[in-house]
Amino acid sequence: MTGSENNYVSDELLGTFLPIVVYWVYSGLYLILGDMDNYRLHSKKDEDEKNLVSKKEVVKGVLLQQVVQAAVATLLFAVTGNDSESDGDQHASIFVLGRQFFVAMVMLDTWQYFMHRNMHQNKFLYKHIHAQHHRLIVPYAFGALYNHPLEGLILDTIGGALAFLVSGMSPRTSIFFFSFATIKTVDDHCGLWLPGNLFHIFFKNNSAYHDIHHQLYGTKFNYSQPFFVTWDRILGTYMPYELERRQGGGFEAKPVKDCKEH
C-alpha cells in the first residue's frame, strides 16, 4: 500500500465531520469580525440581556447535537453503501448534481417546515422540547443548532438523512450539500444584515426572515427553514417584513403592519 493510500480520507468520513468543522469555522468568522453594530438586527445589549441561556450552555448543547449527528451519519453511510460508489460522481453531469441538490433542498425544507410547525402548535412539544431553541430571543451564529437533543435528532439529523436518501446523492455529493446547508443555517441565525451577503440576495429565507420568527409576535409565522419560504406562503404562515434603520446603529426587522395585527 502506498503512502498516498495510507493518507486517504473517505468520502463518508468527510461527509460526517466536515459539516461540523464548517459550522464552527463559519460561525467563528462572525466572532472574529466583531460586534459590527451598524449591521446588527438587535443591539449587543439586547443579545446579552434578553437571551435566556448562557453562551457556555449553547456551546455544550450544539456539541451534543453534533455528536448525535455524527453517529447517525456514520450509521447511514454504513447502511447505504461504500466509498467506491462515489467514483460515479466524477462522471455525473452538472444537471444530475443540480437535480440532487434541488431535491435534497426541497425534501429538507418540507420535513423541517412541518416538524417545526408541529413543535409550535403542540403545546407539550413546545414546552418540553422546542422552547429550548427559543431561549435565544436574539439569535447569533454559533447558536444556530442550539436545540433540545430530541429536536436536533428529529428536525436536523433525520431531516438530513431523508434529504440524502430521497435525492439519491452519493457520500461525495453530500459533503458539499451538507456543508452548504450548514453555512446557510448559521447565516440565518447570525443576527446581522450585511451588505452584499449572497444569502440575502438569493434567498428570501434569511437572517431577517428568521429573526421575525424568534420574536414573540412571530412565533406562529415563518416556520420555513433553511432554504425557501414556499411552505409558509402556501399555508398562510408567511410574515413579510421591512428593514428599518435603528437609532444608534444597525437595523430592525419589522413585520408589515397588517400582518402583525393579524
Salt bridges, closest charged atoms under 4 A:
ASP11 OD2 - ARG172 NE 2.85
ASP46 OD2 - LYS50 NZ 3.84
GLU47 OE1 - ARG40 NH2 2.61
GLU47 OE2 - LYS55 NZ 2.70
ASP48 OD1 - LYS44 NZ 2.97
GLU57 OE2 - LYS60 NZ 3.24
GLU151 OE2 - HIS130 ND1 2.86
ASP187 OD2 - HIS200 NE2 3.98
ASP188 OD2 - LYS184 NZ 2.79
ASP211 OD1 - HIS42 NE2 2.69
GLU244 OE1 - LYS254 NZ 3.23
